[in-house]
Amino acid sequence: MADAERDHLHPHGATRMARFWHGGALVSHQVPLALVGLACLTLGIVVAVVVPDSDGPAWAMAVAGCLAAGVLLLGRIGFALFRRHRGAAV
């Protein structure tokens, strides 16, 4: 029964779910994820510039959330690229 879920094209015989949770989307969708990260950063900067400071904590949380989402997403993609290239050299 377990053989039915195995990916026979994968050299180690990993299941599709194992590859999915091992960062498969990060590998196959790097460009769209990078665009989403850049859009989050841009939105955070636009909100910081356009919206006045008088809106209080909601304004600050919106800016911080957008900037944090963008930085985390781009940082994760950068870390994955660094890790993959470093692993290939070793």
Phi and psi in degrees as a GROMACS rama.xvg file:
@    title "Ramachandran Plot"
@    xaxis  label "Phi"
@    yaxis  label "Psi"
@TYPE xy
-68.8063  -26.7825  ALA-2
-66.8334  -22.6641  ASP-3
-67.2595  -29.6609  ALA-4
-92.5933  -9.98288  GLU-5
-70.9081  143.178  ARG-6
-91.521  105.908  ASP-7
-72.3624  -13.4542  HIS-8
-83.52  -17.9486  LEU-9
-81.0728  132.465  HIS-10
-62.8986  -29.1064  PRO-11
-97.6153  -0.455643  HIS-12
72.234  28.061  GLY-13
-69.2335  149.035  ALA-14
-74.011  161.515  THR-15
-62.9026  -38.3646  ARG-16
-66.3389  -37.3147  MET-17
-63.4407  -41.4044  ALA-18
-67.9702  -35.2538  ARG-19
-62.7405  -45.7764  PHE-20
-81.6977  -6.35709  TRP-21
-94.0119  14.673  HIS-22
97.0087  24.3459  GLY-23
-63.3777  -37.7282  GLY-24
-67.3839  -34.7009  ALA-25
-66.9629  -33.1675  LEU-26
-76.9214  -44.2686  VAL-27
-85.504  -14.8689  SER-28
-126.176  39.0496  HIS-29
-65.3119  -41.6212  GLN-30
-66.1135  -49.3143  VAL-31
-62.4556  -37.5455  PRO-32
-67.4226  -36.6225  LEU-33
-66.022  -37.9033  ALA-34
-65.7173  -38.3853  LEU-35
-65.7868  -40.7779  VAL-36
-62.2862  -43.1649  GLY-37
-66.3486  -36.1061  LEU-38
-64.8816  -39.1846  ALA-39
-63.3977  -44.4143  CYS-40
-62.3184  -44.1033  LEU-41
-62.7597  -43.9443  THR-42
-62.3502  -40.9234  LEU-43
-62.2275  -41.1661  GLY-44
-69.2702  -41.6845  ILE-45
-63.2314  -44.141  VAL-46
-63.9014  -38.6036  VAL-47
-65.5641  -33.9928  ALA-48
-85.8612  -42.6944  VAL-49
-81.0443  -44.2388  VAL-50
-79.5924  132.371  VAL-51
-69.2871  157.63  PRO-52
-67.5032  -15.9803  ASP-53
-70.7098  -7.71465  SER-54
-77.6576  -5.1958  ASP-55
75.5963  -144.552  GLY-56
-64.2222  -29.7405  PRO-57
-63.1007  -39.7984  ALA-58
-63.4093  -47.2558  TRP-59
-65.0587  -39.3761  ALA-60
-69.067  -36.6385  MET-61
-63.8144  -45.0507  ALA-62
-63.9367  -47.976  VAL-63
-63.1442  -39.4512  ALA-64
-65.3554  -44.6626  GLY-65
-65.0833  -44.2621  CYS-66
-66.2071  -41.5226  LEU-67
-65.2446  -41.6688  ALA-68
-62.4681  -43.6171  ALA-69
-64.604  -45.0569  GLY-70
-65.8721  -42.8484  VAL-71
-64.5479  -41.9103  LEU-72
-67.2009  -47.0505  LEU-73
-67.9587  -35.2042  LEU-74
-64.8862  -39.2709  GLY-75
-66.8234  -39.5364  ARG-76
-66.186  -43.9862  ILE-77
-61.7457  -41.2603  GLY-78
-64.0482  -40.9337  PHE-79
-64.3971  -41.4201  ALA-80
-65.3026  -42.9731  LEU-81
-63.0063  -43.4626  PHE-82
-66.1048  -40.3359  ARG-83
-68.047  -42.8438  ARG-84
-70.6631  -35.2133  HIS-85
-69.7332  -37.4033  ARG-86
-67.416  -31.7926  GLY-87
-72.4899  -28.4954  ALA-88
-80.4238  -24.3455  ALA-89
